[in-house]
Amino acid sequence: MNLSVNIDAVPQKRAGSNKKRKGRYDPPECKAFKKEFAELVKKQCDTGILTGAIRLKIDIYRDFKTATNQRYGDIDNLAKGIMDALTGVLWQNDKQITDLHVTKNLGTPRVNLSIEVI
C-alpha cells in the first residue's frame, strides 16, 4: 500500500512530566501532529489494523529555508512521530515494523508511505 499525506512532519520530542498528573505526556505540538496525521491516513486508507511483520518506507519532505536548517528534525525522531501516530490506525504496535527505510528530502511538505506486510 502506498500513501501520500500532505502534512509537515513534526519530530517526536522527549515526553514531558507532570508531578500533579503523576506521569509523562506528549508535548502539545507532537500530540497535535499525531492526531492530524492519523486522521489524514484514515481518510485515505480503510484496510483496518495490519497483523504480522511490516516493511515500512517513509519519505519525509520538508520545506527547509536554508541549508543549515536541513538538519532540523533528526530523521529518527521524525520517523518515530509518524510510526507512533499510526499505532492503532494501521498496525497494533510499531514493534511489528521489522524493516524500516526513512529518507528526509527537500520539497513541498508531505509524508509518503510504502507499507507491506511481510
C-alpha positions as CSV (number, residue, x, y, z in Angstrom):
1,M,0.0,0.0,0.0
2,N,1.3,3.5,-0.9
3,L,0.0,6.7,0.7
4,S,0.9,10.4,0.3
5,V,-0.1,12.6,3.2
6,N,0.1,16.4,2.8
7,I,1.5,17.4,6.2
8,D,4.7,18.8,7.6
9,A,6.2,16.1,9.8
10,V,6.9,17.1,13.4
11,P,9.9,15.4,15.2
12,Q,9.0,13.4,18.3
13,K,10.3,15.2,21.3
14,R,11.0,13.9,24.8
15,A,7.9,13.4,26.8
16,G,7.3,16.0,29.5
17,S,6.5,15.1,33.1
18,N,3.9,16.5,35.5
19,K,4.0,15.7,39.2
20,K,0.3,16.5,39.5
21,R,-0.6,14.0,36.8
22,K,2.0,11.6,38.1
23,G,3.2,10.6,34.7
24,R,4.6,11.6,31.4
25,Y,2.9,13.3,28.5
26,D,3.4,14.1,24.8
27,P,4.4,17.7,24.1
28,P,1.4,19.6,22.6
29,E,2.8,20.0,19.1
30,C,3.7,16.3,18.9
31,K,0.3,15.3,20.1
32,A,-1.5,17.6,17.6
33,F,0.7,16.3,14.7
34,K,0.0,12.6,15.6
35,K,-3.8,13.2,15.8
36,E,-3.9,15.1,12.5
37,F,-1.6,12.7,10.7
38,A,-3.7,9.7,11.9
39,E,-6.9,11.3,10.7
40,L,-5.5,12.1,7.2
41,V,-4.3,8.5,6.9
42,K,-7.7,7.1,7.9
43,K,-9.3,9.2,5.2
44,Q,-7.1,7.5,2.6
45,C,-6.9,4.0,3.8
46,D,-9.6,1.6,5.1
47,T,-7.5,-1.6,5.4
48,G,-8.0,-1.9,9.1
49,I,-5.3,-3.0,11.5
50,L,-2.5,-4.9,9.8
51,T,-1.2,-8.0,11.6
52,G,2.2,-9.6,11.2
53,A,5.6,-8.2,10.3
54,I,5.7,-4.9,8.3
55,R,8.1,-3.4,5.9
56,L,7.8,0.4,6.1
57,K,9.4,3.0,3.8
58,I,8.9,6.6,4.9
59,D,9.9,9.5,2.6
60,I,9.6,12.8,4.5
61,Y,9.6,16.1,2.6
62,R,10.2,19.3,4.3
63,D,10.5,22.9,3.1
64,F,13.9,23.9,4.5
65,K,14.6,27.7,4.3
66,T,18.3,27.4,4.4
67,A,20.9,24.6,4.1
68,T,21.7,24.8,7.8
69,N,18.1,24.2,8.6
70,Q,18.1,20.9,6.7
71,R,19.2,19.2,9.9
72,Y,16.1,20.4,11.7
73,G,14.4,17.4,13.0
74,D,16.5,14.3,13.4
75,I,15.4,11.7,11.0
76,D,14.8,9.1,13.7
77,N,12.6,11.5,15.7
78,L,10.6,12.4,12.6
79,A,10.1,8.7,11.9
80,K,9.2,7.9,15.5
81,G,6.3,10.5,15.5
82,I,5.0,9.1,12.3
83,M,5.1,5.5,13.5
84,D,3.5,6.4,16.8
85,A,0.7,8.2,15.1
86,L,-0.2,5.1,13.1
87,T,-0.2,2.7,16.1
88,G,-3.8,1.6,16.4
89,V,-4.6,3.0,13.0
90,L,-2.6,0.8,10.6
91,W,-0.8,-1.6,13.0
92,Q,-1.3,-2.8,16.6
93,N,2.2,-1.8,17.7
94,D,5.2,-0.3,16.0
95,K,7.1,-3.4,17.2
96,Q,5.6,-5.1,14.1
97,I,7.9,-3.0,11.9
98,T,10.8,-5.3,11.2
99,D,12.2,-3.5,8.1
100,L,12.4,0.3,8.0
101,H,13.8,2.7,5.5
102,V,13.5,6.5,6.0
103,T,14.6,9.4,3.9
104,K,14.4,13.2,4.6
105,N,14.1,15.4,1.4
106,L,13.8,18.9,0.4
107,G,10.3,19.7,-1.1
108,T,6.7,20.5,-0.5
109,P,5.9,19.3,3.0
110,R,4.4,15.8,2.9
111,V,5.0,12.2,4.0
112,N,5.0,9.3,1.5
113,L,4.5,5.9,3.0
114,S,5.0,2.5,1.5
115,I,3.7,-0.3,3.7
116,E,4.0,-4.0,3.1
117,V,3.0,-7.0,5.2
118,I,5.9,-9.5,5.0
